[in-house]
Structures are given as structure tokens and as C-alpha cells.
Amino acid sequence: MTFLNSLRALAAALVATLALGACAQAQPMAGKPSVQWLGQSAFKITTVAGKVIVIDPYLTANPKTPEQYRKLEALGKVDLILVTHGHLDHYLDAPALSKLNNAPVWAPAGLAQSMQTLGVLPVPLANRMNKGGSITPFGPGVRITMTHAEHSSELVWRNPATDKDETHVGGEPCGFVIELENGYRIWHLGDTGVFGDMRLLGEMFRPDLLLIPIGGGQFVMNPADAAMATRDLIKPKMAVPIHYGTTPALSGTPEEYIKALGASPVKVTVMKPGDKLDL
């Protein structure tokens, strides 16, 4: 009886060892997550497991995008695309990049619906989402939540039958909070003005990294407004200024933003298009 019990114990231990080995093989290799700025509001985010998320891919016509990244193939394999609203400088290359990689686009519900209805993308690639909604596109490790933005959104579509531009529903503008496998949180604000619930969202999500527009003009926050929102409302650990210098109207500068922040403990990292930041 003792011998049988010993055999059973040995067999159980062997099964457990094999199971642990199988689980270890099934787990993706952990790596160094990163964000790469490609000009305006376009970012390439690489998760811990190596999944690639592209936000607001305005690349082929973006004067600030480095030449090598104006070819969409240069991004490598893309797993997911996020679009904050329908304006050209955020949406332009989303359909082509989606088709190139068979990568789903997640966008404001009205924008995704127009893409489906107009035949810009097939239904499985044009996914509708609303503010407050969350997705876990790669399993439980990565969570993406859509947030409010104070802006507008229209989709300008060239009708192939008439060769004329048409304006269609673009849904409501948004931002995205992306929580990586290691708990690191990135908040891409999209295009926005200041709104009071930035404080609430900052308290809810406690972002490690804030990607914040500072260009000003008639479109987004100017450096002083962006600094106030960063320092007094959102309070991230780190901020990267974006959406400036692409056109004469977007005249705000990182230097003005940093000066307006004053003695804030928020760390500001100024990136150049093409720069990559390891997280």
C-alpha cells in the first residue's frame, strides 16, 4: 500500500510539473513596453507582451512624421488601431493600416458606423465604442477605456461615384486610457479643450503617462490651459506634449507648456517625432 501511495504521489508531481511547463510555454514573452511618437497625435504603443497599438494614424500626409514612417509597412505588424475622432489629421491612414494588417479599428460609435455604412471597412474591422466603455482586446492583460473629449468629429469621405467630398457622421470625439499588463496607464486625450471631469477621470485612472495636446489656436488647449489641466486636474506622473507645430495655427510650444506648469511635480518629457520612450 505504501508503495502504491508513493507511485501515486510521484505521478501527481509529474503531472503538475508538466502542466506548469505547458503554462510557461503558453505565456507570451515579457518585454519592455514603449510609446513612439510619430507626429501630431499619432502613437505606436508596444505592450509588455509585444502587441502593437497605433493611435490616430495620420502618417502619409503628416509633415512632422519622419520620412521612413510615411510608408505604413514601416510600422511592422499592427494588432489594433484606435481613432479618437473623424478629423483627417487623426483618421487619415486608419482604413489603409487596418486592411494592411487585418487589424481592427476601435473608434467612436458614429464614426465606426459611417465606416461600415460607406464600405470604408468591413464590419469586423470597424468597431463601435462609446465613452465609459472598455475592451480587453488581447485577453485580460490590456484594458482600453474610452473617455470624454471636448472637441468635434466629422468624417469627410470622397464618394468614388461622384469624385466629390461628402461630410458624414463622425460620432463624438474621445480619448483613450490604455492599461498595460504591468498596470502602467497611458491616457491619450485626443483633441480636447479643458473640461471639469478631467479631475474625476484623473482620480479614477491615475495615469502614469499623459499624452496631451498643447497647440492651441482654434482647435485644442493652448500651453497654459494644458498646463493647468495637467497640474491641477489630472495630476499624472509624466506628461508628453503633442499636437503642436504641424500647422501655423498650432503655435503652442513645449517650452511654453513647461513654463506654465511652474513648480509642478509632473515630469515632462519632450519627444521629437520618431522618438521612442521606454516605459
N, C-alpha and C positions, 0 to 999 in steps of 0.2 A: 504493500500500500504506500509506503514511504517513497519507494522507487517511482511508482506511478505519479504521485504528487510532484515529485521532482521533475519528471518529464513534462507534466502539465505546466509547471511554473516556467520551465525553460522554453516551452513552445509559446507561452503567453508573452514572455520577454522578447522572443524573436519577432513575433507579430507586431509588437509595439515598436520595436526598432525599425522594422521595415516601413511601418506607417509613418513614423517620424521622418524617415528618409524621403518617402514619397511626397510628404507635405513640403519638405525643404526644397525639393526639386520643383514643385508647383509654384512656389513663391517667386515673384519677379525679383531680379537682382536690384538691390537698393543702390541708388546713385546720388549724385549731388543735384538737387533741384536748382533751376535757374530761370531768370527772366532776361529776355533780349529785346531791346527797344529798336524798332525798325522805322521810326519817324512818325510824326503826328500822334495817333493813338494806337498804332499797330504794335503788338507784342507777340513774341513767341515764348510760351511758358513750357518748361520741361519739368515734369513731376519727378518725384523720388523714383518711381518705377519706370521712368523713361517715356511716359506718354507725353505727346506734344499737343498743346492747346494754342491756337492762334486767335488773338482778339483783334477785331476791326482791321481786317487785311486790306489796307489801302497802300499798295506797293508799286504796281506797274506804272502809275502816273504820279507818284508822290515825289516831289522834288528833293525831299530830305532823306529818302530811302537810299542807302548805299547801292551802287550800280549792280553789285553781284546779287542782291536780293530782289531786284526787279523782275527776275525770272523766277516764277513760282516754284519751279523744281528745285531751286537752291535751298528751300526751306527743309528739304528732306521729307520723310514721312510725317504727315499731319494726321492726328487722330480725331480732333474736334475743333470746330470753329465757333466762336462767339461773336455776335454782332450787337452793338449797343443801340443802334438806330439806323434809319434808312438813308442818311445823307451819304453822298458819293465818297467823301473822304474817310468813311468808316466801312462802307459796304462794298465798294467797287469790285474787289477781287474775290469776294466770298464765294460766289457761284462757281467761278473757274477753279478756285482752290479746292472746293468741295468735290467737284467732278474729278479733278486730277487724283485725289486721294480716296475717293469714296468716303469722305469724312462728313458726318452730319453737322449741319448748321443749327445752332440754337439762337433764336432771336425773339424780339417782342412779337406777341401773337399776331398782331395785324400785319407786320412785315412778313413773317413766315407764311401767313395765309395768302398774301399777294403773290409771293414767290411760287406757291403751289398753283394758284388760280391762273397765273400768267404763263405757267410752264417753265419758269426760270430754273427750278429744281424739281425733281420728283418728290412726292410726299415723304418718303422715308428720310430724305436728306434735308428737308425744310421743316424744322421742329418748332412748334408754337410753345411759348413760355410767358408767364406773367409775373409781375413783381410779387415777391414773397415766396414764389415757388422755388423748389430746389431739385436738382438732379444729382445722381451718383453714376455718371456715365461709364466708369471703369470698375464698378463694384463699390463697396463701402469706403474705400480709402480716400477718394477725392469727392468732395461735395461742392457744387456750384449753386449759388443762390442769386436770383435776380433782385436788384434793388432799385429804388426810385432815382430818377434824374430829372432835373428841371431844364427842359430843352424842348425841341420839336423833332418830328420824324416824318419824312415823306419819301416815297420811292419813285424816282424818275426812271422810267423804263422806255427804251427805244422799241417801238412797235415795228416788227420786221415787215408787216404788210404795208405800212404807210411810210416807213423810214422817218417817222417823226417821234419826238419825245412825248410821253404821257406821264402825268402825275397820278400815283396810286397811293392807297392807304399804306402807311409805314408803321402803324402801331404807335405805342408810346415809348419814348426814349427810356433808357435804363442804364444801370451799372451792373457789375458782377462781383460778388465775393467768391473767391476760389480758395477752398481749404484743401491743402495738400495732405498726403498720407502721414506726414510727421506733425500735423497740426498747424503748420505755418499758414497764415491767412493773408491773401492779397486782395485788396479792394481796388478794382478798376472803376473809376467814377463815370466813365463815358464822357459825353459833353454835358456840362451842367452849370447852372448858377448855384448860388448858396440857397439852401433850404434848411428849416429848423430841425427836421428829423435826421439831419446828419449826426446830431448829438446822440439821438436814440440808436441809430444804426451803429455808430461808433461804440456805444456801450454794449450793444448786442454782440457784435462781431469782433471787437478789439483787434483791428487789423495790425499785422506786423509791418506790412508794406502798403502804402497808399500811392496809387498812380493817379495824379491829379492835374487837370488842365489849368493852365495859367495864362493863356494867350490873350484873354480879354477881347477888346473890340466889341462887336455887336453879337458875339456868339457864346462865349464862355466866361468864367470868372477871370478877372484880372489878377495880377500877382498879390495885391493887397487883400482882396476878397478871399483868394485861395489860401493865403497865409492865415487869415482869421479863422476860416473853416478848419484848417489843419490844426492850429494851435488850440482853439477854444471849443471846437465842437467834436472833431473826430479823434484827435489825440493818438495817432499811430506811433509806432516805434520809429519808422523810417518813411520818408516820402521821396518820390521821384517826380519832378515836374515834367509835364508832357503837353502836347497840343499848343505849341508856340513856334513862331518863326517860319511857318510854312507859307504864309501869305502876309502881305503888308498889314492886314487887319489884325493879325495875331502877333502884336508887337511886344507883349509881355516877355520878360526875361527871367531866367533862374536867379540872377543876381538881385533883381527887384523882389522876388519871392523870398529869398533868404534874408534880405534886409528887413522886410516886413514881418518876418517871423520873430525877429528880435531875439530874446533870450530863451526861446522855446527849447525844451529838451529833445524835440523831434530831430532826428538825424536826417539831413537832406543829402541825397546822392544825385548829382547832376550827371546824366548819361548823354552820350552822343549817339546818334542813330547808328546802329550796328553793334553798340556796346552790349556786353552780356554781364549780368550781375549774378554771382553765385549766392544762393540763399542759405 
